[in-house]
Amino acid sequence: MSKVQAYIVTGAGSGIGQAIAKRIVAQGHPVFGLGRDSKKLENTAKLLGAKNFFFASVNLANSNESSQMNAEIRKWLGHNDLTLAGLVNNAGVVDRGTFDSTSDGIWERQFQNNLLSAVRLTRDFYPELRASAPSSVLNISSNLGLRPIPNTSAYSAIKAAMVNWTQSLALEWAPLHIRVNCLCPGLVDTPIHPFFGQDESSEHRQMAHQLAPLGRMGTADDIADAAWFLLSGASSWTTGSVLSVDGGMGL
Ligand SMILES: NC(=O)c1ccc[n+]([C@@H]2O[C@H](COP(=O)([O-])OP(=O)(O)OC[C@H]3O[C@@H](n4cnc5c(N)ncnc54)[C@H](OP(=O)(O)O)[C@@H]3O)[C@@H](O)[C@H]2O)c1
């Protein structure tokens, strides 16, 4: 009997990561969710049911913590006779501010949290992804990585690097049948934004809705729909793609 296909999703305690985990579990696949805050991950487990959502808290920007965590994930895969069908590098933090106020520390924080942590996790699980090929990696970048706006230089530059890394890795791993794709969300209504949870009539939310030609902000489920397409066999001939899901904002 073939093994059950499992997925790792980073940043699964909230927003886009939680919605992607929900979508994968709904398709009948177990998910190992990662994030720093165990309360948020517990909340996702309550939402999805403990049967198919497993989690552990880890700061992925810390290489020691991260490698200890990998052992735990490997144990989970082994004990449950699972094969790693996909890895979603979604965890991220945003830093806003003018370029002249963006310190080395902020650049470093962006690099560690939004790029190196994903690079490291992908490299660490290469043996599993290779063994279970056809498999796939999905990186969550941003439309700011394609078309930046003022006051987000570190975030935008690091997200642009993620797009480029996606494409070089896609070329390198295509012969191994490990697909590597990238999603670039526009403005999505998640806790990453200060106006998340505010009353719908608030000025900030109204402005955010108006920024998209389609007339509304995205939802985490909008991104999860596209994520499942890129993870699943429905996109078996797609690698190195950079898909904007942004209500037309990038135009
Ligand atoms: N919402 C948007 O408008 C938008 C647009 C474009 C791109 N994105 C990208 O989408 C991704 C998800 O963001 P979101 O909007 O869903 O916001 P969110 O709800 O704040 O999710 C970010 C998640 O990343 C986790 N995380 C951050 N740093 C981490 C670390 N060092 N180790 C482990 N987990 C970490 C956070 O969990 P803990 O707090 O528990 O650590 C959190 O659950 C991010 O990469 C973001 O840049 C979002």
The ligand as a Tripos MOL2 file, in Angstrom:
@<TRIPOS>MOLECULE
LIG
   48    52     1     0     0
SMALL
NO_CHARGES

@<TRIPOS>ATOM
      1 N1         -1.1010   39.4350    4.3110 N.am      1 LIG1
      2 C1         -0.5740   40.0240    3.2450 C.2       1 LIG1
      3 O1         -1.0650   41.0720    2.7780 O.2       1 LIG1
      4 C2          0.6210   39.4130    2.5750 C.ar      1 LIG1
      5 C3          0.9620   39.8770    1.2960 C.ar      1 LIG1
      6 C4          2.0550   39.3310    0.6480 C.ar      1 LIG1
      7 C5          2.7960   38.3350    1.2590 C.ar      1 LIG1
      8 N2          2.4560   37.9070    2.5050 N.ar      1 LIG1
      9 C6          3.3000   36.8640    3.1040 C.3       1 LIG1
     10 O2          2.4730   35.7810    3.5220 O.3       1 LIG1
     11 C7          3.1330   35.0800    4.5760 C.3       1 LIG1
     12 C8          2.1190   34.8300    5.6960 C.3       1 LIG1
     13 O3          1.7610   36.0830    6.2800 O.3       1 LIG1
     14 P1          0.3000   36.3920    6.8180 P.3       1 LIG1
     15 O4         -0.2160   37.5210    6.0420 O.co2     1 LIG1
     16 O5         -0.4910   35.1520    6.9200 O.co2     1 LIG1
     17 O6          0.6330   36.9990    8.2700 O.3       1 LIG1
     18 P2          0.6650   36.3270    9.7060 P.3       1 LIG1
     19 O7         -0.6930   35.8950   10.0970 O.co2     1 LIG1
     20 O8          1.3920   37.2800   10.5780 O.co2     1 LIG1
     21 O9          1.5430   35.0270    9.4610 O.3       1 LIG1
     22 C9          2.9360   34.9710    9.5200 C.3       1 LIG1
     23 C10         3.2860   33.6880   10.2450 C.3       1 LIG1
     24 O10         4.7030   33.4700   10.2110 O.3       1 LIG1
     25 C11         5.1010   32.9530   11.4600 C.3       1 LIG1
     26 N3          6.5240   33.2870   11.6780 N.ar      1 LIG1
     27 C12         7.1220   34.4880   11.4830 C.ar      1 LIG1
     28 N4          8.4150   34.4090   11.7880 N.ar      1 LIG1
     29 C13         8.6520   33.1370   12.1850 C.ar      1 LIG1
     30 C14         9.7980   32.4440   12.6340 C.ar      1 LIG1
     31 N5         10.9780   33.0580   12.7640 N.pl3     1 LIG1
     32 N6          9.6740   31.1420   12.9740 N.ar      1 LIG1
     33 C15         8.4930   30.5210   12.8750 C.ar      1 LIG1
     34 N7          7.3650   31.1180   12.4520 N.ar      1 LIG1
     35 C16         7.4470   32.4110   12.1210 C.ar      1 LIG1
     36 C17         4.1730   33.6200   12.4690 C.3       1 LIG1
     37 O11         3.9490   32.7830   13.5610 O.3       1 LIG1
     38 P3          4.3940   33.1750   15.0410 P.3       1 LIG1
     39 O12         3.9610   34.5700   15.2890 O.co2     1 LIG1
     40 O13         3.7540   32.1410   15.8820 O.co2     1 LIG1
     41 O14         5.8640   33.0330   14.9920 O.co2     1 LIG1
     42 C18         2.8610   33.7500   11.7050 C.3       1 LIG1
     43 O15         1.9850   32.6600   11.9590 O.3       1 LIG1
     44 C19         4.3300   35.9360    4.9910 C.3       1 LIG1
     45 O16         5.5120   35.3980    4.4390 O.3       1 LIG1
     46 C20         4.0150   37.2890    4.3670 C.3       1 LIG1
     47 O17         5.1900   38.0240    4.0660 O.3       1 LIG1
     48 C21         1.3930   38.4180    3.1790 C.ar      1 LIG1
@<TRIPOS>BOND
     1     1     2 1
     2     2     3 2
     3     2     4 1
     4     4     5 ar
     5     4    48 ar
     6     5     6 ar
     7     6     7 ar
     8     7     8 ar
     9     8     9 1
    10     8    48 ar
    11     9    10 1
    12     9    46 1
    13    10    11 1
    14    11    12 1
    15    11    44 1
    16    12    13 1
    17    13    14 1
    18    14    15 2
    19    14    16 1
    20    14    17 1
    21    17    18 1
    22    18    19 2
    23    18    20 1
    24    18    21 1
    25    21    22 1
    26    22    23 1
    27    23    24 1
    28    23    42 1
    29    24    25 1
    30    25    26 1
    31    25    36 1
    32    26    27 ar
    33    26    35 ar
    34    27    28 ar
    35    28    29 ar
    36    29    30 ar
    37    29    35 ar
    38    30    31 1
    39    30    32 ar
    40    32    33 ar
    41    33    34 ar
    42    34    35 ar
    43    36    37 1
    44    36    42 1
    45    37    38 1
    46    38    39 2
    47    38    40 1
    48    38    41 1
    49    42    43 1
    50    44    45 1
    51    44    46 1
    52    46    47 1
@<TRIPOS>SUBSTRUCTURE
     1 LIG1         1 GROUP 0 **** ****
